[in-house]
Amino acid sequence: AALEAKGYAAFMRPFFEAMFLEKTPQSEAVVARAVRLPADIGSALLPRMARWDAGSMEAAVEAVRAPVLAVQCTYVNTERKRVPIQPGDTTPWLDLLRQGVTDVSVEILGGVGHFPQLVAPERLNPLLSAFFARAR
């Protein structure tokens, strides 16, 4: 089990590190927490998430009846690398939302990693405030 845990941590560390564009104390805290997840839980979680995405995502998106704010900063490209996106870019996820949700607002935060709430709250919070004000 210890070897399995080491293998899991060796996989998860670069997986989570790639979600950040630069190393900071906040990014290190997220990565450290991720690799502390017990290997048996994390090893089961990732394939389940992928199966749900492949089998249930489209129906779930089409069932949404409330306004949606989609904030995207990165995506995993065809080479399976997490890359930043810029305003004007789109992704398969954003295209799916635009097709399946009647009231969707899309905001791209360029130059920000996967966790804008940690890395750029000064950019994210005004978007959230405006969305919630509009949704009242």
N, C-alpha and C positions, 0 to 999 in steps of 0.2 A: 504494500500500500504506500510506503514511503517513496518508492521509485515512481509509482504512478502519480503521486502528488508532485514530485519534482518535474516529471514530464508535463503535467498539466500546467504548472507554474511557468515552465519554459515556453509553452505555447501561448499562455494567456498574457504574459508580460508584453511581448511585442504586439500582440493583438490590441491591447489597451493603449500601449504607448503610441501606436499609430493614430489614435483618435485625437491626439494633441499635436499641434503644429510646433510647439516649443515646450521644452521641459521647464516646469515651474514647481514650486512646493504643492500647489493644488493638483497638478497633473500627477505628481509622484504619490500623493495621498490616494487618489482614485486608483492608480495602478496597484499600489500596495494593498488596498482593500480588495481589489479584484482577484489578485493572486492568493489572498487568504481564504477565498471561498473554497470549501472542501471539494476535492477533486471529483468525488462521485456526484456531487450536485452540479458543478460546472460542466462536467463531461456529458451529463444528461441534458442540461439546459440548452446548450448551443444547437444540437441537432433538432430538438423539439421546436426551438424558435424558427429554424430554417424550414421545417415541415409545415409549421403553421403559416409562415409567409407564403410558401408555395401552394398550400391547399386551401387557405381560408382568407387570405388578404383581400382578394378582389371582392368577395361577397361581403366582407366586413366593411370595406370602403363604401360599397353601394348601399349599405344599410344606414349610413350616417345621414341624419336629418337635421343636425345642428350645424351652425357655422363652425368652420375650421380655420385655424391659423397654422400654417405649415412654415416652420422656420428651419431652413437647411443650411448647413455650413460646409459639409463634406459629403462624399459618397464613395462607395466602393466601385471602382471602375471594372472594365472587362478583364483586366489583369489581376483582379482581386486585391488591388491596392487602394487604401483610403487616400483620397485626394481632396484638396479644397476646391470649392466652386465659387464662382463670382457672380455678381448680379447680371442677369440676362441668361445665365446658364440654366439648363433644366436637367432632370434626371428621370429615370423610369418611375421612381416613387412619386415625384411631383407630377409627372404626366398622368399616372394612375389617379391621383387625387383630383386633378383638374377634370378628368373624364368622369369620375364617379361621384363627386361631391358637388352639389348645386351651389353652395355658398362657401367657397374656399379662397382664402387670401394667402398668397405665397410671399415670403420674405427670405431673401438670400443674405446671409451675413458672410461676406468675403473676408478671408484672412483669419478666420476663427476656426478652431477645431470642433470636434464633435460635442463638446460640452459648453455651449455659449453661456449658460447660467453661471458657470464658474470662471470662464476666461474673459467674457465680455458682458457682464450684467448691465453695464451702462449703455450698451447697444440693444440688448434683449428686452430689458424692463420697459422702455418706452413703447416698444412694439406690442408687448403684452397689455400694457395699460390702454393703448389706443384700441386694441382688439376688444377688450372687455367693455370699454366705454361704448363701442359701437354695438356690441352684442346685447346690451341691456334691453 
